[in-house]
């Protein structure tokens, strides 16, 4: 079975805005338009933002980089996905557009909600002091890839710590 992601519609013509098309993004609300539709309408058809759009040339993401970014999103590690986008595009706007496009694709495929639920289970294990079980869940989520599992574990450990869910013994620096 193959799942096809729907592309966000252009707010002007309501047709899908394909990732490889030349497109314009509203700098106010980031709504994607076909470049021709923006030129015809003259402003954002979603929010009427008056400033010129951010024009994204048709670009193709090298398959290995896209795979790594998609995998980081699937694992629920947005920081890693953002870092990978910045490595691919030094221009922050281009990196942000790439991240948002892949994030939207992951949302449409239901991967974000699945990753959130999985990460909540792992954070709960961390909060309960079930470190080994949390590490095992990270390894399982990463499909056995130990490097990705460690990155996911460290990310979730820092999130749990930021949320105050982890009690550290006096003098403990790491778990």
Secondary structure, 3 states (H helix, E strand, C coil): CCCCCCCCECCCCCCECCCCCCEEECCCCCCEEEHHHHHHHCCCCCCCCCCCCEEECCCCCCHHHHHHHHHHHHCCCHHHHHHHHHHHCCCHHHHHHHHHHHHHHHHHCCHHHHHHHHHHHHHHHHHCCCHHHHHHHHHHHCCCCHHHHHHHHHHHHHHHHHCCCCCCCCCCCCC
